Amino acid sequence: MKPFHYERSSDISSACAVAARPASKFIAGGTNLIDLMKLEIETPANLVDINALPLGGIEETSEHGLRIGALVTNSALAADMKVRLKYPLLSQAILAGASGQLRNKATTGGNLLQRTRCPYFYDTTKPCNKRQPGSGCAALEGLNRMNAVLGVKDNCIAVHPSDMAVAMTALDARIETIAADGATRTIPIDGLYRAPGDTPNIETVLQPGELIKSVVLPPPPPGRQIYRKVRDRASYAFALVSVAAIVAHDKNHVQDARVAFGGISYKPWRSAEAESTLAGASLTRLSYDAAGTAALKNARGYGHNDFKIPLARRTLRAALAEVTGTI
Amino acid sequence: MKQSSDRSLGVTRRRLLEAGTVAGALSFVGDPRLAQADTSSDAEASSNLVTVGLQINGRAHTLALDSRTTLLDALREHLGLTGTKKGCDQGQCGACTVIVNGRRINSCLTLAVMHAGDEVSTIEGLANDDGLHPMQAAFVRRDALQCGYCTPGQICSAVAVLTEHKAGWPSYATADVASEPMLTDAEIRERMSGNICRCSAYPNIVAAIRDVVEGDRT
């Protein structure tokens, strides 16, 4: 691990000011950042510990949604009764990720900003455009079983590893931030992540020193919610494919549906195509398959991950069948 | 026999290890570079020394540490509390599990300096003058280990699982996350999935935890 200057901040403006300096990083739970620092993939010169900042708590908003402080741990968020009652897919998604130990440390803001687990991002002997821009992408011709099939080009096929963010994407979460100059803004979660383009090393629209303060969930949309995750072992593994779905329906037809996928792109992948295909559709396997086909229309496999395309379609079908009770 | 000759000398394996730790510490005093094996240069390291106050198993400690020191390395290398194990050192195995402010965490993935003022409980702090912690006793009774390397982490994790369950926390094995789940074997397995056992002693680990859960119920 490279040496760094450690600073524990007690107020937001000074934390942002320090973090705006070159080669600075905020640290909250640290479960991803410290791992990457040990491997010298992350080499901050200044580490700004934000754990003492007043960014905890889960409160109801005036629109009857929830405001979740950036420092709320994944465990606390999943166990909060307001979340369990009104946003059960968020609890399910968080509990589907990592382990009890990691969820006790990992925070809401940090979970959103965690980095990919692409093996070539971690292997410093291999080229990786995300780790070292311009060096190439070893995953294209390599063991790309865990990599993306949608929304990426050949310079980086890494996936975003979060489960929590997939549920939040289906819930239209908004990210509230504060910048070093004190300016605040609200970013829709779907606009937080940047497409890899020519700079896969830059993953979000956040500026240096810009801090996530909270995540706002609008009131839950009508319908039942589900998070379904497919992985190599029953617990404590990243998703091959996951689906967050919220479906309102009458006896025979879908009234309104929201669909987001995890494990297939550089960000949680909200599928407008699946949602429009489902709107008004009958509660049948045929409809669910049509939604999956629409969602994966532009998907492309890279060899070892070709299986993710049919797997995503089948996972969506299973999630829709379960959430509508029409198995 | 090897075992009896060890006994006749009055030397246990643990005593021998502890003696090694002290000898190691003394040699570090002689040559500070040895104490910073993972340090790229002494000049860089000395500019990032931090003083950290930690409460460990009810005792206050003040340590001067390189800011890079993980909580795990602070416990093992600086305090000689070698009960907490270093397995993977990257948050995948759970051998380093300790309880901080009542919650279990991976001590390998956190910096000691981030825990100034925190209460840390390690495996060494679970037993008291009355004997073993009920979870330790259950692991012994159920033979819930083979090589034993993961066991301190398993036990710390299991103790915290009971706390989390008493607080009403759901898990991925909970069908309805809004309900208050019973600690079934499926729940125990899911909640313990962050602790890997290379010897695969899982059936007896689950049995030991189940014993303590049932003991609490009666």
Interface residues (C-beta under 8 A of the other chain):
Chain A: M1 K2 P3 F4 H5 Y6 R8 I27 G29 G30 T31 I34 D35 M37 K38 L47 D49 N51 S75 A78 A79 M81 R84 L85 P88 S91 Q92 L95 A96 A98 S99 G100 Q101 L102 N104 K105 A234 S235 Y236
Chain B: D38 T39 S40 E44 A45 S47 N48 V50 D66 S67 R68 T70 D89 Q90 G91 G94 T97 R103 R104 I105 N106 L109 T110 L111 V113 M114 A116 S157 A160 V161 E164 A167 G168 W169 P170 S171 Y172 T174 D176 V177 A178 R189 E190 R191 M192 S193 G194 N195
